[in-house]
Amino acid sequence: MGRRRAYVIGLLAYAIGAVAMTLAQNLNTIIIFWAIIGGLGASLLLPAMQSLIHGNFTGVAQKRAYALVGASAAIAAAIGPLLGGFLTTFLSWRVGFGLEALIILVVLTQIRLVKDVPYTGPRQIDVVGAILSIGGMGGLVLGILVWQEGGPYVGLIMGLGAVMLVAFAYWLVNRKRQGKPTLLDPDLFKHLNFRIGISQQMLQQITLGGAMIVLPLFLQMTLDYNAMQAGLSLAPLSLSMFGMAMLAGRKAGKWRAAQIVLVGFALSAIGMGSIIPLVPRVDSGWYLVIPLIVAGCGLGMLVSQLNNFTLAPISEDRVSEAAGVNSAGGSFGLSFGLAVAGGVMLWALALSFTHQTQSSVVIPVARQEQISSYMEHDAEVMSNTQLQQQIADEPKAIQDEVLAINTHARNLSLQIALLIPAIASLLGLANSFRMLRLPDITPATDTGGVGPG
């Protein structure tokens, strides 16, 4: 297929999904064109882009190229909440998807500037391996989402996902021994740098995913911010992430990638951890500025280094599938962080709200049972303003009690959910000490310029 062609196909498929979301009038359209076609396009984009960078740049130029990719992701993180908040508040969420399609159109008009890199690896398709990998990772994330919604068979779904992942690993090793084509070469994981890089990539994305579901909910449900205000309040995280990614990519100097990653995870853990005690105590997003800047600087350091560190030991003929694994690891981490943080938050909310309701001497027993039943099946994070509208017919004493319970339970659930990105950062920090013990990978050629292709 060629790496540039794969990149173009990914762009076109994602654009189809974006246009469909702009015009969609029913759920079926969204599932087919956005979730499936757009999702397949997105799965092509990152691996193709990373392998194009790996094939077109060498040495210092390659490190800078990967740093710019990280900075671009940070730019998107910086602009996304602001632009999304503005469009949602003043126009429509559909406009955002229309803008995505327009940006892709601009990129496609300049695609001739991208030099293709010939693919020299095997071209056979491992259909069984693809099915097992999709079922395995999808089963784990789906199980968490079903648990989050209070659905049945959570253990069965996650168990099937785990079994399929084990079967996937066995399938790869067995096919490799038989000399048959595999979805990815299991020998990639013999590189310790690659294994640690993938795990760090996942932990970074779990940190980001957990933060990006909990922090907007805190701003909108606890502080009663609208989408635009929440986006502005998160700007310190996104902008510092962008600035540090650029700085770390250009001015790293004699610092090793492992050292930068270690400092990055340490700052991320400090920033996320600092927000936890602030949740029940602050009444303005301004109090979060410094912790968000600290966390953003840490994440910026990570995105500037991890791609290059992970793919450095991989030979040119294997870099496409290595980039695919790297991208899949990051995407899985982001989905996992979003799902786990969201699920833990709703679980903590339901448990705390139910316990406090049943302990109340103000709320009648009959109402306690109704509230407990509702929270068991339909728990949701809700601001006091929204809740006030739903209990307007209740006596004043009951209203005050329910609002007080909601405030405490909501803040507690947000604090517990913020432990997910904080713990992920701490795990990344611990893993960074393993990175420090590894030798730096020296590229075979270090011309500082553009390689073949």
C-alpha positions, 0 to 999 in steps of 0.5 A: 500500500505504501506509507503515504497512501495509508496516511491518505486513506486514513485521512479520507476515512476520518473525513467521512466520519467527520462529515457524517457527524456534521449531518447525522440525524440518527444513531445508525449513521453515527455508528457506521460512518463515525465509529467504524469508518472514522475509527478505522481511518484514525487507526491508520493515521498515527502509525502511517505518520510515525513510520513516515517520520522514521523513514524520512528523518535520521539522527537529530532531525528525527528527534526534532520531528517527533518532538514537533509531532508531540507539540502538535498534539499539545496544540490540539489539546490546547485549542480543542477545549477552547474551540469546542467550548466556544462552538458548543456554547454559542453555535453547535457541536456539529460545527466542530466536526465540520471544521475537522473535515475542512482541516483534513481537506487543507492537509490533502491539498498539500500531501504532495510535500510528503515524501513516501517511504517504500514499505519493505516488510511482508504484505500478507494479512493476518486476519485471525491476529487482527480479530483477536487483538480487536476482541481482546483490547475492545473487550477490556474497554467495553467491560469497563464501560458496561460496568460504568453504566451498571450493565450485566456480564461485566466479568464475562466481557472482561474475561473474554477480552483477557482470554483473547489477548492471551490467545493473541500472544500465543497466536503470534508466537506460534505463527512466527515459529511456523514462518507464517505472516503475523499481524505484528512481529513478536520479536519487537518485544525483545527490545527492552526499550520498545517494551518500556516505551510502549508501557510509558506511552500507555501510562501517559495516555491513561494520565491524560485520559483520566484528567480530561474526563474528570477535570471538565466535570469538576469545572462544570458540575462543581463550579457551574461553568459552561463549556466555554468557561471550562475550556478556558480554565483548562488552557493552562494545562494544554498551553504548558503542555505545548510550550514544554513539548517544543522546549524539550524537543529543541533544547534538551541538550545533553539530557537523556530521554530517560531523564526527561521522561522521569522529570515529566512523570514526576511533574505530572504526578505532582500536578494531578495530586495537587488538584485532589485536595483542592476539589472540595475547597475552591470556588474558582478555576483560578486556583487550579492554574499552578497545578495544571501548569505543573502537570502540563509541563510534565505531559509536554516532556513526555510527548516530546520524547516517548515516540522517539525512545520507543521506535529508536531500536526498530529496524526500518523494515519493521518500523511500520508495525512498531509504529502501529503497536505504539499508536495502539498502545497510546489509543488503548491507554487513552480509552482505558483512562477515560473509561476507568476514571469515569467508571470509578467516579460513578461508582464512588458517587453512587456508593457515597450518595446512597450511604449518606442518604440512608444515614440521613435523619431528614429524608423519609425512609420511603424516599431513601429507598427511591434514591438508593434504587435510582443511584444504583442504576442511573448514577450521574454527576450533577451540579446543585443547580441541575439537581435543584430543578429536579427536587423543586417540589420537595420540602425545603429541609429535604432539598437542603439535605439532598443538595448537601449530600450531592455536594459531598458525594460529588466532590468525593467521587471526583477526588477518587477519580483523580487518583487514576491519572495520579497513580498512572503518573506514579507508575510511569515515574517508577518505570522511568528508573528502569529507563535510566538503566538502559543504554541510549540507542544510537541511530545507525546514521546520524546525519541530522538531515533527511534520510532516503525516500 
